[in-house]
Amino acid sequence: MSYKLLFVVNAIVVFALGLLLVVAPNVGLEQFRMDARATEVFLTRVVGAALASLGLVLFFAKDTDESAQRFLSMAALAGVVLGLIVTLIGVAGGLVRANGWIAIVVEMLFALGYAFMIFLQPRMQQ
């Protein structure tokens, strides 16, 4: 696995989700059976814009030098772990009433990918 591949896959996933949340926030909220009042719809669009911009950052990061990619991977790992914690709290608290496992699995896969690239791959190259 390479940083480039991980960044491109992550960029596609978060950019697509971000666009969905900006353009059709109710659809995104309905997938998890979450409330769709005005405040939730607005905040869903804000999160969608942030995810779309993160997708663009990750996509353009694929062509940077390996040192920069490593630092960006550390930041992405921290973000994925924080997202996973928030998702687990939402599922446990009943805010995410359906399909929460999908977000958990996706976040776990990206966390494992970034952890592999940061911690294990350098040891394998020695």
ROSE-4610 file (N, C-alpha, C; in Angstrom, 1 decimal, always signed):
// ROSE-4610
residu = [M/M/M/S/S/S/Y/Y/Y/K/K/K/L/L/L/L/L/L/F/F/F/V/V/V/V/V/V/N/N/N/A/A/A/I/I/I/V/V/V/V/V/V/F/F/F/A/A/A/L/L/L/G/G/G/L/L/L/L/L/L/L/L/L/V/V/V/V/V/V/A/A/A/P/P/P/N/N/N/V/V/V/G/G/G/L/L/L/E/E/E/Q/Q/Q/F/F/F/R/R/R/M/M/M/D/D/D/A/A/A/R/R/R/A/A/A/T/T/T/E/E/E/V/V/V/F/F/F/L/L/L/T/T/T/R/R/R/V/V/V/V/V/V/G/G/G/A/A/A/A/A/A/L/L/L/A/A/A/S/S/S/L/L/L/G/G/G/L/L/L/V/V/V/L/L/L/F/F/F/F/F/F/A/A/A/K/K/K/D/D/D/T/T/T/D/D/D/E/E/E/S/S/S/A/A/A/Q/Q/Q/R/R/R/F/F/F/L/L/L/S/S/S/M/M/M/A/A/A/A/A/A/L/L/L/A/A/A/G/G/G/V/V/V/V/V/V/L/L/L/G/G/G/L/L/L/I/I/I/V/V/V/T/T/T/L/L/L/I/I/I/G/G/G/V/V/V/A/A/A/G/G/G/G/G/G/L/L/L/V/V/V/R/R/R/A/A/A/N/N/N/G/G/G/W/W/W/I/I/I/A/A/A/I/I/I/V/V/V/V/V/V/E/E/E/M/M/M/L/L/L/F/F/F/A/A/A/L/L/L/G/G/G/Y/Y/Y/A/A/A/F/F/F/M/M/M/I/I/I/F/F/F/L/L/L/Q/Q/Q/P/P/P/R/R/R/M/M/M/Q/Q/Q/Q/Q/Q]
num = [1/1/1/2/2/2/3/3/3/4/4/4/5/5/5/6/6/6/7/7/7/8/8/8/9/9/9/10/10/10/11/11/11/12/12/12/13/13/13/14/14/14/15/15/15/16/16/16/17/17/17/18/18/18/19/19/19/20/20/20/21/21/21/22/22/22/23/23/23/24/24/24/25/25/25/26/26/26/27/27/27/28/28/28/29/29/29/30/30/30/31/31/31/32/32/32/33/33/33/34/34/34/35/35/35/36/36/36/37/37/37/38/38/38/39/39/39/40/40/40/41/41/41/42/42/42/43/43/43/44/44/44/45/45/45/46/46/46/47/47/47/48/48/48/49/49/49/50/50/50/51/51/51/52/52/52/53/53/53/54/54/54/55/55/55/56/56/56/57/57/57/58/58/58/59/59/59/60/60/60/61/61/61/62/62/62/63/63/63/64/64/64/65/65/65/66/66/66/67/67/67/68/68/68/69/69/69/70/70/70/71/71/71/72/72/72/73/73/73/74/74/74/75/75/75/76/76/76/77/77/77/78/78/78/79/79/79/80/80/80/81/81/81/82/82/82/83/83/83/84/84/84/85/85/85/86/86/86/87/87/87/88/88/88/89/89/89/90/90/90/91/91/91/92/92/92/93/93/93/94/94/94/95/95/95/96/96/96/97/97/97/98/98/98/99/99/99/100/100/100/101/101/101/102/102/102/103/103/103/104/104/104/105/105/105/106/106/106/107/107/107/108/108/108/109/109/109/110/110/110/111/111/111/112/112/112/113/113/113/114/114/114/115/115/115/116/116/116/117/117/117/118/118/118/119/119/119/120/120/120/121/121/121/122/122/122/123/123/123/124/124/124/125/125/125/126/126/126]
x = [+0.8/+0.0/+0.9/+0.4/+1.2/+0.3/+1.0/+0.3/-0.7/-0.2/-1.0/-2.3/-2.3/-3.5/-4.4/-3.9/-4.7/-5.4/-4.6/-5.1/-6.2/-6.0/-7.0/-8.3/-8.2/-9.4/-10.2/-9.4/-10.0/-10.6/-9.9/-10.4/-11.7/-11.8/-13.1/-14.2/-14.0/-15.0/-15.5/-14.6/-15.0/-15.6/-15.0/-15.5/-16.9/-17.2/-18.5/-19.5/-19.2/-20.0/-20.3/-19.2/-19.3/-20.3/-20.2/-21.1/-22.5/-22.7/-24.1/-24.7/-23.9/-24.4/-24.6/-23.9/-24.1/-25.4/-25.5/-26.5/-27.9/-27.8/-29.0/-28.8/-28.8/-28.5/-29.6/-30.9/-31.9/-31.7/-31.2/-30.9/-29.8/-28.8/-27.7/-28.2/-29.0/-29.6/-30.6/-31.3/-32.3/-31.6/-30.4/-29.7/-29.4/-29.2/-28.9/-30.1/-31.3/-32.5/-32.3/-31.7/-31.4/-32.5/-32.7/-33.6/-33.2/-34.1/-33.8/-34.5/-34.3/-34.8/-33.9/-34.2/-33.4/-32.0/-31.8/-30.5/-29.6/-30.2/-29.5/-29.1/-30.0/-29.8/-28.7/-28.7/-27.6/-26.3/-26.2/-24.9/-24.5/-25.4/-25.0/-24.4/-24.9/-24.3/-22.9/-22.7/-21.4/-20.4/-20.8/-19.9/-19.6/-20.6/-20.4/-19.4/-19.5/-18.5/-17.1/-17.0/-15.7/-15.1/-16.0/-15.6/-15.2/-15.9/-15.5/-14.2/-13.9/-12.6/-11.5/-11.8/-10.8/-10.5/-11.5/-11.3/-10.4/-10.6/-9.7/-8.2/-8.1/-6.7/-6.1/-6.8/-6.2/-5.8/-6.7/-6.4/-5.2/-5.0/-3.8/-2.6/-2.8/-1.6/-1.0/-1.6/-1.1/+0.2/+0.4/+1.6/+2.7/+2.5/+3.6/+4.7/+5.7/+6.9/+6.5/+7.2/+6.8/+6.8/+7.7/+7.7/+6.4/+5.9/+4.6/+3.5/+3.6/+2.5/+2.4/+3.6/+3.6/+2.9/+3.2/+2.6/+1.1/+0.7/-0.7/-1.4/-0.7/-1.3/-1.5/-0.6/-0.8/-2.0/-2.2/-3.4/-4.6/-4.6/-5.8/-6.1/-5.1/-5.3/-6.0/-5.5/-6.1/-7.6/-7.8/-9.2/-10.1/-9.6/-10.4/-10.7/-9.8/-10.0/-11.0/-10.9/-11.9/-13.3/-13.3/-14.6/-15.2/-14.4/-14.8/-15.4/-14.7/-15.2/-16.6/-16.7/-18.0/-19.1/-18.7/-19.7/-20.2/-19.2/-19.5/-20.4/-20.2/-21.0/-22.4/-22.5/-23.8/-24.6/-23.9/-24.6/-25.1/-24.2/-24.5/-25.6/-25.6/-26.6/-27.9/-28.0/-29.3/-29.5/-28.5/-28.7/-28.6/-27.7/-27.6/-28.5/-29.7/-30.6/-30.5/-29.8/-29.7/-28.4/-27.9/-26.7/-25.4/-25.4/-24.2/-23.0/-23.2/-22.1/-21.4/-22.0/-21.3/-20.3/-20.6/-19.6/-18.5/-18.9/-17.8/-16.8/-17.4/-16.5/-15.6/-16.1/-15.3/-14.3/-14.6/-13.6/-12.5/-12.9/-12.0/-11.0/-11.5/-10.6/-9.6/-10.1/-9.1/-8.1/-8.6/-7.7/-6.6/-7.0/-6.1/-5.1/-5.6/-4.7/-3.7/-4.1/-3.2/-2.2/-2.7/-1.8/-0.8/-1.2/-0.2/+0.9/+0.4/+1.4/+2.3/+1.8/+2.7/+3.6/+3.1/+3.8/+4.4/+3.7/+4.2/+5.1/+4.6/+5.3/+6.8/+7.1/+8.6/+9.4/+8.9/+9.6/+9.8/+8.8/+8.9/+9.9/+10.2/+11.2/+12.6/+12.8/+14.2/+14.9]
y = [-1.2/+0.0/+1.2/+2.3/+3.5/+4.7/+5.8/+6.9/+7.4/+7.4/+7.9/+7.1/+5.8/+5.0/+5.3/+5.3/+5.6/+7.0/+8.0/+9.4/+9.4/+8.8/+8.8/+8.2/+7.0/+6.3/+7.1/+7.6/+8.5/+9.7/+10.3/+11.5/+11.3/+10.2/+9.9/+9.7/+8.9/+8.7/+9.9/+10.7/+11.9/+13.0/+13.1/+14.2/+13.8/+12.5/+12.1/+12.3/+11.9/+12.1/+13.5/+14.3/+15.8/+16.4/+16.1/+16.6/+16.2/+14.9/+14.5/+15.3/+15.5/+16.2/+17.7/+18.3/+19.7/+19.8/+19.0/+19.1/+18.5/+17.4/+16.7/+16.3/+17.2/+16.8/+15.9/+16.1/+15.2/+13.8/+13.5/+12.1/+11.5/+12.3/+11.8/+11.5/+12.4/+12.2/+11.1/+10.9/+9.8/+8.4/+8.3/+7.1/+6.5/+7.5/+7.1/+7.3/+7.6/+7.9/+8.9/+10.0/+11.1/+12.2/+13.1/+14.1/+15.1/+15.7/+16.6/+18.0/+18.5/+19.9/+20.9/+22.1/+23.2/+23.2/+23.1/+23.2/+22.0/+20.8/+19.6/+19.7/+20.2/+20.3/+21.3/+22.4/+23.4/+22.8/+22.2/+21.6/+20.5/+19.7/+18.7/+19.3/+20.4/+21.1/+21.6/+22.1/+22.6/+21.4/+20.3/+19.1/+18.6/+18.7/+18.3/+19.1/+20.4/+21.3/+21.0/+20.7/+20.4/+19.1/+18.1/+16.8/+17.0/+17.8/+18.0/+18.7/+19.6/+20.3/+19.4/+18.5/+17.5/+16.5/+16.2/+15.3/+15.9/+17.2/+17.9/+18.0/+18.3/+18.3/+16.9/+15.9/+14.5/+14.2/+14.6/+14.3/+15.0/+16.3/+17.0/+16.6/+16.0/+15.6/+14.3/+13.6/+12.4/+12.6/+13.8/+14.1/+14.9/+15.0/+15.7/+14.8/+15.3/+14.4/+13.5/+12.5/+11.5/+12.0/+13.0/+13.5/+14.3/+15.1/+15.8/+14.8/+13.7/+12.7/+12.0/+11.8/+11.2/+12.0/+13.4/+14.3/+14.4/+14.4/+14.5/+13.2/+12.1/+10.8/+10.8/+11.4/+11.5/+12.4/+13.5/+14.3/+13.5/+12.8/+12.1/+11.0/+10.3/+9.3/+9.9/+11.0/+11.7/+12.0/+12.5/+12.9/+11.7/+10.6/+9.4/+8.8/+8.8/+8.3/+9.2/+10.5/+11.4/+11.2/+11.0/+10.7/+9.4/+8.4/+7.1/+7.2/+8.0/+8.2/+8.9/+9.9/+10.7/+9.7/+8.9/+8.0/+7.0/+6.4/+5.5/+6.1/+7.3/+8.0/+8.2/+8.6/+8.8/+7.5/+6.4/+5.1/+4.7/+4.8/+4.3/+5.2/+6.5/+7.4/+7.4/+6.7/+6.6/+7.7/+8.6/+9.6/+9.1/+8.1/+7.4/+6.2/+6.2/+5.1/+3.9/+4.1/+3.1/+3.2/+2.1/+2.1/+2.7/+2.9/+3.4/+2.6/+1.3/+0.3/+0.6/+1.2/+1.5/+2.6/+3.6/+4.7/+4.1/+3.3/+2.7/+1.8/+1.0/+0.2/+1.0/+2.0/+2.8/+3.6/+4.1/+4.8/+3.9/+2.7/+1.7/+1.3/+1.1/+0.8/+1.8/+3.1/+4.2/+4.3/+4.1/+4.2/+3.1/+1.9/+0.8/+1.1/+1.7/+2.0/+3.1/+4.1/+5.2/+4.6/+3.9/+3.3/+2.4/+1.6/+0.8/+1.6/+2.6/+3.4/+4.2/+4.6/+5.4/+4.5/+3.4/+2.7/+1.4/+0.7/-0.7/-0.7/+0.1/+0.1/+0.5/+1.5/+1.9/+0.8/+0.0/-1.1/-2.3/-2.4/-3.5/-3.2/-1.9/-1.5/-1.6/-1.8/-1.8/-3.1]
z = [+0.0/+0.0/+0.0/-0.6/-0.6/-0.1/+0.3/+0.7/-0.4/-1.6/-2.8/-2.9/-2.8/-2.9/-1.8/-0.6/+0.6/+0.5/+0.1/+0.0/-1.1/-2.2/-3.3/-2.9/-2.3/-1.8/-0.7/+0.2/+1.3/+0.7/-0.3/-0.9/-1.6/-2.3/-3.1/-2.1/-1.0/+0.0/+0.6/+1.2/+1.9/+1.0/-0.2/-1.1/-1.6/-1.9/-2.3/-1.2/+0.0/+1.2/+1.5/+1.4/+1.6/+0.6/-0.7/-1.7/-1.4/-1.0/-0.7/+0.5/+1.5/+2.7/+2.4/+1.4/+1.1/+0.2/-0.8/-1.8/-1.3/-0.6/-0.1/+1.4/+2.3/+3.7/+4.3/+3.8/+4.4/+4.0/+2.8/+2.4/+3.3/+3.6/+4.4/+5.8/+6.4/+7.7/+7.8/+6.7/+6.7/+6.7/+6.1/+6.0/+7.4/+8.4/+9.7/+10.7/+10.1/+10.8/+11.9/+11.5/+12.4/+12.1/+13.1/+13.0/+11.9/+11.2/+10.1/+10.3/+11.5/+11.7/+11.1/+11.1/+10.4/+10.9/+12.2/+12.8/+12.3/+12.3/+11.9/+10.4/+9.6/+8.2/+7.9/+8.6/+8.4/+8.9/+10.0/+10.5/+9.6/+9.0/+8.1/+6.9/+6.4/+5.2/+5.6/+6.8/+7.2/+7.3/+7.9/+7.9/+6.5/+5.6/+4.2/+3.5/+3.8/+3.1/+3.7/+5.0/+5.5/+5.0/+4.8/+4.2/+2.8/+2.0/+0.6/+0.5/+1.4/+1.3/+1.8/+2.8/+3.2/+2.1/+1.3/+0.1/-0.9/-1.1/-2.0/-1.5/-0.2/+0.4/+0.2/+0.6/+0.5/-1.0/-1.9/-3.3/-3.8/-3.4/-3.9/-3.1/-1.9/-1.1/-1.6/-2.5/-3.1/-3.8/-4.3/-5.1/-4.4/-3.1/-2.3/-1.9/-1.3/-1.0/+0.2/+0.4/+1.4/+2.8/+3.1/+4.5/+4.8/+3.8/+4.0/+4.0/+3.2/+3.3/+4.6/+5.2/+6.5/+7.6/+7.5/+8.5/+8.2/+7.0/+6.7/+7.1/+7.0/+7.5/+9.0/+9.7/+11.2/+11.5/+10.8/+11.0/+10.6/+9.5/+9.0/+10.0/+10.6/+11.6/+12.8/+13.3/+14.4/+14.1/+12.9/+12.5/+12.4/+11.9/+11.8/+13.2/+14.1/+15.4/+16.1/+16.0/+16.6/+16.0/+14.7/+14.1/+14.5/+14.7/+15.2/+16.6/+17.5/+18.9/+18.8/+18.0/+17.9/+17.4/+16.4/+15.9/+16.9/+17.6/+18.7/+19.8/+20.1/+21.1/+20.5/+19.3/+18.6/+18.5/+18.2/+18.1/+19.5/+20.5/+21.9/+22.5/+22.2/+22.7/+22.0/+20.9/+20.2/+19.2/+19.0/+18.0/+16.6/+16.4/+15.1/+15.3/+14.7/+14.9/+13.9/+12.8/+11.8/+11.0/+10.6/+9.7/+10.3/+11.6/+12.2/+12.1/+11.9/+11.7/+10.4/+9.4/+8.2/+8.4/+9.1/+9.4/+10.3/+11.2/+12.1/+11.3/+10.4/+9.6/+8.7/+8.1/+7.2/+8.0/+9.1/+9.9/+10.4/+10.8/+11.3/+10.2/+9.0/+7.8/+7.5/+7.5/+7.3/+8.4/+9.6/+10.8/+10.7/+10.3/+10.2/+9.0/+7.9/+6.8/+7.2/+7.8/+8.2/+9.3/+10.2/+11.3/+10.6/+9.6/+8.9/+8.2/+7.5/+6.8/+7.7/+8.9/+9.8/+10.6/+11.1/+12.1/+11.6/+10.8/+10.3/+9.1/+8.1/+6.8/+6.9/+7.7/+7.8/+8.4/+9.3/+9.9/+8.9/+8.0/+7.0/+5.9/+5.7/+4.7/+5.2/+6.5/+7.0/+6.8]
